[in-house]
Amino acid sequence: MRYLIVGCGNVGMELGRRWTAAGHQVIGTTTSPGRVAEVGAVCSDVVVLRGSDAEAMARAARDVDAVVLTVSPRISKAFDAADRVQEYADTLTASATVAAGVHPRVVFTSSASVYGAGEGATVTESSPLTSDDDASPRNFIAAEEAVLAAGGAVVRIPDVYGHPRDLDYPARVKLAHELLGGSVPFDGDALLYRIDYRDAAAALDFVVTNGLTGVYNAVPDATVPPTNRDVFSRICADEGWPDLTYRGEIRTPVVPISSKRLRGEGFSFTHS
């Protein structure tokens, strides 16, 4: 098989490793020429492009069996509501719209933020989506709509962790204090669901390999996790830092999330 992975961050690179090891041809993309060698060590071919570039995407997607979008907005543009507007529109909505227009089989890596705080006792794939007008959930939802309208698949994941290059949570809290004055855009009462980057890649592999369409939560759900406030307050106390201030601009569920649909297809979380 021949696959195109648009956005080779930690999850995209791991997916490329899996597919290359399985004998598939993999085209990886990056927006940075400086990462060509790194991506080329995992993928059969490397293309430098932005997902919003329709002509470049059409060339890269020619003769592939599926396109997987693992695009992520730049973290430097994620902390401020105004900064998020253009960054999320270009990275998420434009990339998904372009991909769905150039290939019939697209799988989009989305976010649990599309549910907002969540409704009911448990969040499932059929739960209502948030009407919040923040650029993050709005553009994840718009990107999902573009892919689903073309008959593709959406995999909703929570916070990704576990890669050696990732900052651990104490380091993230330290940065929040040093760079943001201790003020963060997310909700302190939201449950801190996390997924290991290897499980995120495995879920995408599973959806593509099994030809699944529609929406799937890929959220480890064996136990209900603590809230953001519980985790980060404990870190602050341990390090002698003030508590964070939670602005609640980007809301994620405060009630449990179910991945029963994905598990019902036969998927298992191994690392999370």
ChimeraX attribute file (.defattr): number of C-alpha atoms within 10 A of each C-alpha:
attribute: neighborCount
match mode: 1-to-1
recipient: residues
	/A:1	13
	/A:2	18
	/A:3	25
	/A:4	27
	/A:5	26
	/A:6	30
	/A:7	23
	/A:8	26
	/A:9	16
	/A:10	21
	/A:11	24
	/A:12	26
	/A:13	25
	/A:14	20
	/A:15	29
	/A:16	29
	/A:17	18
	/A:18	19
	/A:19	19
	/A:20	18
	/A:21	12
	/A:22	10
	/A:23	10
	/A:24	16
	/A:25	18
	/A:26	24
	/A:27	25
	/A:28	28
	/A:29	31
	/A:30	22
	/A:31	15
	/A:32	11
	/A:33	12
	/A:34	10
	/A:35	14
	/A:36	18
	/A:37	11
	/A:38	13
	/A:39	23
	/A:40	18
	/A:41	13
	/A:42	22
	/A:43	28
	/A:44	16
	/A:45	16
	/A:46	24
	/A:47	22
	/A:48	18
	/A:49	20
	/A:50	20
	/A:51	26
	/A:52	19
	/A:53	14
	/A:54	18
	/A:55	12
	/A:56	14
	/A:57	24
	/A:58	15
	/A:59	11
	/A:60	24
	/A:61	20
	/A:62	13
	/A:63	13
	/A:64	16
	/A:65	15
	/A:66	21
	/A:67	26
	/A:68	26
	/A:69	25
	/A:70	22
	/A:71	24
	/A:72	16
	/A:73	16
	/A:74	12
	/A:75	9
	/A:76	10
	/A:77	15
	/A:78	19
	/A:79	18
	/A:80	13
	/A:81	14
	/A:82	12
	/A:83	13
	/A:84	21
	/A:85	17
	/A:86	14
	/A:87	21
	/A:88	24
	/A:89	20
	/A:90	18
	/A:91	21
	/A:92	29
	/A:93	24
	/A:94	21
	/A:95	25
	/A:96	30
	/A:97	21
	/A:98	20
	/A:99	29
	/A:100	23
	/A:101	16
	/A:102	18
	/A:103	19
	/A:104	15
	/A:105	20
	/A:106	27
	/A:107	32
	/A:108	29
	/A:109	28
	/A:110	27
	/A:111	22
	/A:112	25
	/A:113	24
	/A:114	27
	/A:115	26
	/A:116	21
	/A:117	22
	/A:118	24
	/A:119	17
	/A:120	10
	/A:121	10
	/A:122	13
	/A:123	21
	/A:124	20
	/A:125	19
	/A:126	9
	/A:127	14
	/A:128	14
	/A:129	18
	/A:130	19
	/A:131	12
	/A:132	17
	/A:133	11
	/A:134	16
	/A:135	21
	/A:136	24
	/A:137	26
	/A:138	22
	/A:139	26
	/A:140	24
	/A:141	21
	/A:142	18
	/A:143	26
	/A:144	28
	/A:145	17
	/A:146	22
	/A:147	26
	/A:148	20
	/A:149	12
	/A:150	16
	/A:151	16
	/A:152	26
	/A:153	25
	/A:154	27
	/A:155	24
	/A:156	24
	/A:157	23
	/A:158	21
	/A:159	14
	/A:160	18
	/A:161	20
	/A:162	16
	/A:163	14
	/A:164	8
	/A:165	8
	/A:166	13
	/A:167	13
	/A:168	12
	/A:169	13
	/A:170	16
	/A:171	12
	/A:172	13
	/A:173	24
	/A:174	17
	/A:175	14
	/A:176	17
	/A:177	19
	/A:178	10
	/A:179	10
	/A:180	15
	/A:181	12
	/A:182	17
	/A:183	16
	/A:184	21
	/A:185	17
	/A:186	18
	/A:187	23
	/A:188	23
	/A:189	19
	/A:190	24
	/A:191	22
	/A:192	21
	/A:193	24
	/A:194	19
	/A:195	21
	/A:196	21
	/A:197	24
	/A:198	23
	/A:199	24
	/A:200	31
	/A:201	22
	/A:202	21
	/A:203	26
	/A:204	25
	/A:205	18
	/A:206	17
	/A:207	21
	/A:208	21
	/A:209	11
	/A:210	11
	/A:211	13
	/A:212	18
	/A:213	18
	/A:214	16
	/A:215	22
	/A:216	25
	/A:217	25
	/A:218	32
	/A:219	28
	/A:220	26
	/A:221	18
	/A:222	10
	/A:223	9
	/A:224	13
	/A:225	17
	/A:226	14
	/A:227	18
	/A:228	19
	/A:229	19
	/A:230	15
	/A:231	16
	/A:232	19
	/A:233	18
	/A:234	15
	/A:235	19
	/A:236	17
	/A:237	11
	/A:238	10
	/A:239	12
	/A:240	9
	/A:241	15
	/A:242	12
	/A:243	17
	/A:244	19
	/A:245	17
	/A:246	17
	/A:247	13
	/A:248	15
	/A:249	20
	/A:250	24
	/A:251	25
	/A:252	26
	/A:253	23
	/A:254	23
	/A:255	18
	/A:256	20
	/A:257	26
	/A:258	19
	/A:259	20
	/A:260	18
	/A:261	15
	/A:262	21
	/A:263	16
	/A:264	9
	/A:265	12
	/A:266	10
	/A:267	17
	/A:268	15
	/A:269	18
	/A:270	10
	/A:271	12
	/A:272	18
